[in-house]
Each structure stands twice: as C-alpha cells, then as structure tokens.
Amino acid sequence: MKFTKMFFYTLRETPGEAEIASHQLMLRAGLIRRLASGIYTYLPLGYRALRKVENIIREEMNRAGAQELLMPAMQPVELWEESGRLDVYVNENILFRCKDRMGRWFALGPTHEEVVCETARSMIKSYRDLPFNLYQIQAKFRDEIRPRFGLMRGKEFIMKDAYSFDIDMEGMNVSYQAMYDAYTRIFRRCGLSARPVEADSGAIGGAVSHEFMILAESGEDTVVSCDKCDYAANMEKAEVGGTAGEPDGNIEMLPREEVPTPGVRTIEELSKFFNVGPETFVKTLIYKADGKPVAVILRGDHQLNEIKLRNALGAASVELADEAAIEQVTGAPVGFAGPQGLDKRVDIIMDAGVAPMKNFISGGNRKDVHMKNINRGRDFEARITTDLREAVEGDRCPRCAGGKLQLRRGIEVGHVFKLGTKYSIKMNVVYTDEGGKEIPAVMGCYGIGVGRTLAAVVEQHHDDNGIIFPVAVAPYEVYVTAISVKDEAQVKAAEEIYNGLNALGIEAVLDDRDERPGVKFKDADLMGFPVKIIAGRAVKDGQVELQVRRAGGKNLVPLAGLTEHVRKLLGEIV
C-alpha cells in the first residue's frame, strides 16, 4: 500500500478525551475514531491490526478443536427470561432492549449463553453428540454507565465467545483446560505477557473461573499475587490468609464501657479521639441483601469486598442500606453502629479478621456514643464468619507458608468459566445416556475481548514516540520511504524495495508523500511499523538505512539481498 492511496490521518496533539496511553495513541495514529461515547470506528490501519488478532484467535481455537459459527446479535428477550438472567442484566443497566413493530421485545446481546443453548438443545439427542465446542467473533453491546479508555470499556465491542458442551464434569474439565491452554498461546502470539488469575464468575455464573490479565499501570482491575508461589486472583476473588482464629485466652475480657463521642464518626476521627490505631476498632456496616438488612462486621482498618459478601450470603444483590434503614436496625444515625444489641431479626456476618480480636471499640448504637471492650460471645454472635475483606499489600498468602500478597494494576483480556449445568438445566439442554435417561449437558464458556486485546498490545508496547507493534499484529510489517521524492535514485530504490518485499509476501507500505522527512518519520513511529527502511544519500553507495522500531538505532545495510535479510529479521523480532 502506498501512503498517497491510504485512508489515514494522524494527530500531533493528544485528544482531551483520551486518558490512557492506548486510547491516546490509537486515536493519534489513526487506528480508531470516536463516533459516540463508547462507540468507535476501526479505520483501515486499526482494522488490519484487529484482523491480525482475530486470525490468531481463530487459528488457536480451531487448533483446540472448537468450531466457528455466527449467532444473531439481536436476541428474543424470552430466552433471557428462560435462563433467569433478564432481571439481573436489566437491574444492572447492561442490556439494550428494543421492541419490533409487532411489540415483541428483543435484546442486543452482551453475551450469548442463551442463544447457544437454544441452538444446542435443538441438535443434541444422545451422548454420542457430545462433546463439542462452538465459538464466534462478533460485536457485543453493554449499556455502560461510564464508557472510558477507548476500546477498554465501550458500549459496543468485539468479542470472541466460545461454549463447550460435555457429558460430565470430567469432560468439561478437559474442555476447560484446552481453552485455558489456547488462551495462553493466543496472548503469547499477540506479544502480550498475560497472567491467569482466579476470578469471580459474576452474572455469567459457574463455580470456577479465571481471568487472563495484562499487567499495566493504567489497568482498571487489581491483580493480587503471591511473591513466593503462583497464587494469583483478581481483587474480587482474592482470598486473605491467616486471619481467622480465636482470641488470646490469656487476655482478660474487660467490662463494657460507654464513651461519649460527640460528632466523631469515621475510623480516622475515632483513632485520633481514642489515640489508638484503626486496627483497635470494629466497624458495623448495615447492608441490604436482596432487600433484607444484614450487619457486616469488619476490623477498622479493613475494607469490605462486596462480591465476597454477596457470595457468602448467596444473594443476587447487596447494597448499602440507606440512613432510615440503618437507624431502624441500630437505633442510631450513620457512624454509630455496633454489633451489640442489634435488632434480633438482623443477621450478623463477620469477617474472619475480627474473630481473634478482644476488647475492641465499636459504635454504641446511640448517637454520639461508642463502646469500649466489646467481645464476641458475650456481647454478640455472628451467624457467619468468613473472609469478607479486600486483600491489601503484605497480607499472608492463602496458599503457601511465608508468602506475602502484592497488588498490581491489570487489564482483563480474557475470561474462562466452568458453568456446569447452570444454563443447561434451566434451558433444557439435555442428552440421553446409554440407558435412555435425560441428563443435562455440562457447559463451559470462554471469552476474549478482541478490541481490548489490541488496546492491551498498545498499552504494553509503546514509547514516547508512539506504538511499537509486535510483528504478529502490526497493520503492516515494514515501512519504506525515500528521503527526497525529488531524488530519482532514492525514489527508484524505495519502489524496488517495496515491490520486492510484497513479492515475498511481506506486508509493506511505501511512504511516497511529498513531505518533509521529519513528518514522515514521526508518522511512521506513531503508527508503530516494526521495521523502517529509508532510502537516502547512501543509495549511491548501494546502501539504505534500516531501523528496528523496538531496538532503536540505525544501521546501513546493502541493497543486495535486502528483502531476504528483512524476511529473516521479521522472523527474529517480536
């Protein structure tokens, strides 16, 4: 492709809307263009890179035995009612819905579990029809409240989603591992350093899931990992080790003491008032779980993980109670709740970090009052004691002895789930076994954000001058130009190099614009071509300048044998 024929543009200034490097550079390099909030057009260069990512995904999915199909983006809402997910997705403002002219409701699919189940159940008859794995690459839709970071969080996005069907859990574990291994290969081939971490399954469901995370300072997610072993999880799932236990029996249980604390509510204010550390306090948070109030007990310096709370209670949703509900349960305004003397109808759920505490300070369940020397057993009992808090830097690893947890920022690019029979039971995806009995198929599902993966490549591979594309996903592999379009020898050499590379099947571009060299070089660096070849004054000596974008620096190489040299070079660089 010649630049004078290309549909492209570049920006010298960073658009004000762009917050992270990948968003900034993809806009500046002319890979994408914003149409509306969270909705982007892939321009030709960006689309070429996207197709490279898609092709890597296809090759590895096919290698793993999956078969590609294409399902409708528009889905009858009745399918979502059948699976029981309609209310969840509507309540979380995820689902785009519309009515057709006949008054029938449809949804623009954020995911396709329902549709693939409807497809599979019409074709599965017996155990002989299993196992199989179906995948597609398609646009998805989510009504994001706050789209941001370009392709990282959009209202419309391209996703690869796959769904496996097996006769039992043993078979599903094999399918899951095949996808897990395929994802590892996919991200490696895209030039990404991806780490699989344990994750919460969320609205998709299932007992086990892993996210594939790309470590990046701009990441919206937090990756928790051990500094000694291979344990890793996202913040929603991360367990905390070594917090449960019984209080020290040698410490005397002191009498309760009421302390006036006018206007002192927060842990920080209380620490100053009592002149003790925040770990001395226990805070009581009043939540509503599926509309029913519960009291959540945490150590003062710890933060609640709402996902853990929801899972511990088996609730569909949890949210902080409003001021009126808090006062009804505790008898006090916000900031003065304690675990003792609560309404008997309210369940208490306690974080394991509180279990070994003795003689702690908590709210007094009266305005402007706190209580000293509160103790579990004497003053209150918890119905559930479990890990409820967010992990923090330095916590003990839940898997190994001596390991400490560390926190890093990350970008989720893929997610794999063991769904089990969550959908197959509800949607009647069954097969008959050898005895003629109907058995629900055991499912897994596996997603990759295709556009997000491309953005993650840019996030991990850039410098101050622009994108540094890995060869495997670069829109074009080699950039060729002449310093002066008025120098016939330079122009002829550049065109011969360009034609020779294309003849070898190497994807090259020829910058034939009548522009200053500085403008050309800035654009080439911004767009991230892995290799640059510049025909300048050295052409008269039978040489051209060759630059590997990632390595930097410049080398003069002979024109003779240049195209073969470049072919070998592209096979060696990432």
N, C-alpha and C positions, 0 to 999 in steps of 0.2 A: 504494500500500500504506500502511495506517495502522499506526503503531507498536504500538497495542494489539492488533493482529491478527498481528503479525510474530513469528516464532520466532527469537529472538536473545538474546544476552547479551553483556555487556561486563565487562571486568576492570579494576579500578583498579591492581592490583599486577601487576608482570611475573612470569610463571611462572618458577620456578627452572630449568626445563629449557631455556628459550629463550636462545640465545647471541647471535644477531644480530638486527638491527632488524626485518627482515621476519618472522622467526619470532615475535618478541615481539609485534609489532603485529597480525599475523594472528590470533594467539590472543586478544589483549586485545580486538580489535574484533569477535570472534565470527565470523570468516570460516571458521576451521577448528577442529577439536577432535581431540586425540590419542586414538586407540584403543589403539595399542600402539607400541612403538619403531619409528619409520619408517613408520607407517601412520596416516593421517588421514582423518577425515570432513570433507567440504566442507559446511558449514552453508549455509542459504539465501543469505545475502549473499555468501559466498565462491563458491558455485556460480554465482550470477548473473555475478560477475566472470569466473569461469573460462569460462563460455559465451561471454562477450564476446570473450575471447582466442581461443577455438575458432572463432567465427564469422569473425573477421578472418583467421585461418589458412585457413579453408575458402574464403573469397572470393578470397584471393590464389592459393591452389593451383588453384582452378578457373580463375581468370584466366590462369594459366600453362599450362593445358591438361591438368592432372592430373585423374584420375577417382577418386572416393572409393569404397571398399569396406570391408568389415569382416571380418577374418580371426579364426579362433579363437585365444583366449589359450592354450588347452591344446594342446600340440603333441606328436605322437609322437616319441619320442627317436630313432627310426630316421632321421628326417630330419637330425638333428644328427650322427649317425654318418656319414651320406652326405656331408655338407658337410665333415667332418673337424674340426668345432669342438667336439664333445662334450667331449673330454678337456681342452681349454683352459678351457672355461667351468666344468667340474667342478673342475679343479685350482685355479682362481681363486675357488672358492666363490661363483659368481654364480648358478648355475642351481638353481631349486627343482624337485625331481623327486618324483614320486609314482607308485605302482602302482595300476592299477584292479583290480577283483575278478577279472579274468582273468589277472592277473600281468603285464600289459603296462605298460612304463614310459612316462610322459608327463612333459613339462616345461612349466612356466609361463613363457611367452615373455618374455625380456628384450628381444628384438628379433625381427624376422620375415623375415629374408633367406631362410631355408629354406622357410618356408611360402609366401612369394610366388613363389619359384622353382618349387615344386611346382604352384602354381596356374597360373603362366605356361606351363610346359612342356606342360601338357595341352591348351593352346589355341593355341599358336604352331605354325603349319605352314610358312609361307613368309615371305619378306622382305616380302610385302605386308601381313603382320600387324603389322609394326613401323613406326615406334616407338610406344610408349605409356608412360604413367606412372601408377602406381596408388598411392593413399595411404589411410591410415586414421588415426583418432584413437581411441586405446584405452589401457586400463590395461596397464602392463608390470610385471614383477616381477624384482627382483635381491636376492639374499641378502646384503645389505650387512653387513659385519662391524661397522661402526660408523655406523649411521644418525645424521644430525645436521642441524642447521639447518632443521628443519621440512621444507618441500617441496623444499628444495635437494638433499637426499640421503636418499631414502626407500627402503624395501623395495618399496612399491607406488607407482607414479607414472603420470601420464597423459602420453602421448607422441603426437605426430604423426609417423608414419614413412611415407616415400614411396620408391618404387623405379621407376627408369626402365629401359627395355629398348630398345636401338638396334641397328642392323645393324653399326655400326663405331664406331671411336673418334671420328671427326669428328662423327657424330650424337650420341654420348654427351656430347661437349664442349658441343654446343648445349643438350642437356637440362640439363647441369650448370649452365650459365650462366643458364638460365631459372629454375632453383631458387635459385641464388645471388641473382639479382635479386628473386625473390619474397620471399626471407628478408629482404632489405634493406627492402622495403616493409612486411612484416609487423611487424618490430620498430619501425620508424618510426611506424606507425599505433598501436602499443601505447604510444607515448610513451617508447620506450627509445632511448638512444644506444648502438647496438651496433657493434662493430668486428670485421670479419672478419680472422682471423689464420690463418697456416699452422699445421697441426696434424699430429700423428702419427695414423695410422689405427688403431692398436691391434688388438684382436681382430676388429674389423669387417673390416679388410683394405683393399686398394686402394693405388694408388701416390700419389694426391693427395687431400688433404682440407683443409677449412677449418672452423674453429670460429667461431661468432659470439659474441663476448664482450661482457659488460656490465661496464664498469669500476666497481668498488666496493671499498672498503677491507675489507669482510667476505668478499670472494671467496676461494675455496679454491685457485684457479688463479693462476699468474703469467703476465702478458702482457708479452712483450718487444717493444719497438718502437723504431724509429729516430727521433731528434729532427730529422732532415733530410729523409728520404724516407718513402714509405708502407709500408716493410717492417714487418711485424708477425707474430709467431708466439707460440704458447704455449711454456712453458719446455721441454716435452718435445721440441719440434721446433726451437727457436731455434738458428740457426747462429751461429758466432763468426767474425768476420772478422779477417784479418791476424795469425794466429798461426803459420802454417806457414812454413818456411824452413830454411836451412842455418846451422850455427854460423859465427860470425865467423872467417874463416880466419887473421886476424892474431893470434888468441888461441892461445897455445901449449897443447897438450894435456899436462897435468901427470901425473906418476906417481900411481898409486893409493896411497892412504894409509889404513891401518886405524886407527880411533879407538875406544877403549873408551867405551861409553856405558851404564853400568850403570843399569838401570831407566828409561832415557829412551826413550820410545816415540812419543809424539804429536808432530805438527809444532810445536805450541806449545812443548812441552818442549824439542824439538831446537833451535828458534830461540833460546831462552834459553841453552841449553848452548853452542852454537857462536857465539852473539852475531851472528847474521846473519838476514836476512828470510826468511820462508817460501818466497819465490819462488826461493831458492837450492837448495831440496830437490826431489827427485823421490820420490814415494811409489809403492809397488808393491802393488796390491790383487789378491788371488787370488780369482777368481770361478769359478763353475761355469756353463758354458753348455750347456744340455741334458745336464747331468751330467758334462761334460768340463771339467777345470780349465784356466783361461787366466789369464795375468798381465796386468794392466791398469796402464799406466804413465801417471802424471799429475804435473804440477807441484804442488809442495807446497801452494800457496795456492788450488788449483782443486778443484772438486767434480765427481765423476763423474755423468754423465747416463746412467742405466741403460737408458733407451729407445734412446739413440744406440748404446750398446754392443750391445744386442740386435740392432738393425738392421744394424750394421756386421758382426756375426758371422753374420747370417741365422739366429739362434737363435729357438726358440719361447719359451724362458725363460732368464733369467740370475738368479743369486743369489750372495751372498757365500758363499765356502767356509767350512766350519767349521774349528775350531782344528786338528783332526787332519789335515785335508786341506792346510791351509796349511803345517804342519810337514813333511808328506810332500813337498811341492813345493819348499819353500825350505830345509829343514833347520833352521829357526829358529822360535821361537814368534811369535805375533802381535806386530807392531810392529817387526820387524827384517828384513822382506823387502826385497830389492833386485833389479834386473833382471839383474844379472850372475851367471853360474854357476847358473842355474836348471836344473831337470830338462829335458833336451832334448826330452822329449815334450810340454812345455807351450808353447803358442803365446804369443807376446808381442804385445799390441796396444797401441799407443802413441798418446796424444793429440797432436795437431799442435802444441800449445803446448810440448811437450818438444823438438821437432825442432831449434830453434835454440839449445838450451842446451848449455853446455860446462863441464866440470869441476864437475859438480853433486855434491851429497851424497845418498846413499841408504842404505838398510839394508844390512847386511853379510852377511845370510843366516846369521848366527850370533847366539846370544843375547848381548845387551849389547854389540853391535858395530855401528858404522856405517862407511861407506866414503866418503872424500873423493875428488874428481877422477874420477868415473865419466863415461865418454863413450860415446855411441852409435857403433857401427862398430868400435871397439877392444874394448869390454867386453861389448857385447850387440848384437843386431839385432832389430828388430821386424818381424813378418810383415805387419802392417797399421799404417799411420799415417793417422789421420783425426781429425776433430773429435769428441771424446768428452765434453767437459766442459759443465757448465751455464754459461750466459751470466751475466755479472754487470754491474751498473751501470757504464757507461762503456766497455764493450768496443766495439771498432770494428764498424760495421755491415758485414754481409757483402754488401750490395747497392750501396752508394754510397760515394763518396770523402768522407771528412770527417765522416760521420755517427757518432753515438755511441748505443749502446743504452741504453734506460731501462726500468726494471722497474716494473710496476704490478700491483695485485691485480685479478682479474676473475672473473666468473661466466659459465660456459658456458651459453647458452640454446639454441643450435642447432649442428648439425654436418652438413656435406655431404661426401660421399665419391665419388670416382671408383673404382668397384670393378673395372672392366674385366671380365675373364672369370673371376675368382676363383671365383665360385659357379656360373656357367653351365656351365663345363667339368665341374666335379665333379658337378653335379646334372643334367647333360644338358639344359640349356635351349638348344635349337638351332633354327635355321630353315634352310630350303633356299633357296639363292640361285638366280639365273636359270638357272644350269647344272645345278641339281639337287643341288649339293653341300651337305652339312650344315655349318653354321657356328655357333659359339657366340654367343649374344647378348651384347652389351656393356652392362654394367649400371652404374647409379649408385644411391646411396641417400642419403636426406636426412631428418634427424631434428630435431624441435623438442620440448623439454620444455615441455609446456603449463603444468602447475602451477609448474614452475621459472620460466617466463616471468612468470607472475603474481607470484610471490615477488620476482622481479627488479624488477618495476614498483614494488612496495612499497619495495624496497631503495633504488631511485633517487629515489622520490617520497614523502618523509615529512619531518616536522619533530618538535619536542619534544612537540607536542600529538597527533600521530597520523599516519595515512595521508593523502596528498594524491593522490587518484586522478586520472589523466588522464580526460577525459570519455569517451573511446572504450572504456575498460574499467571504468568505475565501475559498481558494482551498481545504483545509482540516480543520476540526474544532479542532482536538486535536492532539498534538504531544506527543508520548510516547517513552521513551528510558530507557535503563539501564546504570548506571554509568560505570560499568565494564562488558564487554562481557565475561570476564573470570569467573565471579561470577555466578554460576548456579542458585542460588536463585533469584538474581536480574533479570537475563535473563528470567527465568520462569515467574516471577511476571509481567514483562513488556509484555511478549507474551500473558499472560492470560488477562491482562487489554485491550490490543489491540484487542484480539478476542472478548472480552465481549462488548466493545464499538461498534464494527462492527455488532455484533448480534443485538444490539439495533437500528441499522441504523445510528449510529453516524459515521461521516467520520473521520477516524483516520489514522495516519501514525506511523509506528514503525521504529525508527532510530536504525537499527541493525548493523551499521557500526562499524568496529574495529578502532575507532578514539578516540583521547583524549576528555574528557568531554567538555573542553573549546571550541573545534572546533564544536562539536555538538550543544552546547548551542548558539554559535554565529550564526550558520546557522539557527537554529530554530527562534531566534529573528529576523534575517534578513528577513526570509520568512513570518513572521507575523502570525503564528498559534495563534488563540485566547487563547487556553489553553495548558499548558505543564504539563505532568505527568512524574516524574523522579523516577525510582526505584533505590534506593541507599542502604546505610547501614541500614536504618530504616526498610527495608523489614523484617529483622529478628524479629522485634517487631510488624510486621503486619501493617506497615505504609509506605506510599510513599509521595513524595513531590509534591504538586500541585501549579501551578502558573497561575494566570490570567494575560495574557500579558499586558492588558491595565492598570490594577491596580498595577502591580509590586508586589514585596514582595513574600514570600514563606510560605506555610502552610503545616504542616504534617497532613495527613488525613488517616483514617483507610482503609485498603484494602477491608474490608467487606462493601458491599453496595456502593463501589466506583463508579461503572458505572452508577447507578441510580442517585447518587449525581451529577455526571458530566452532565447527561442529564438535570437535573433541572437547573444546573448552566448555561448551554448554553442558556436556555430559558430566563435567567435573565439578562445576559450581552449583550451589544450592539454588 
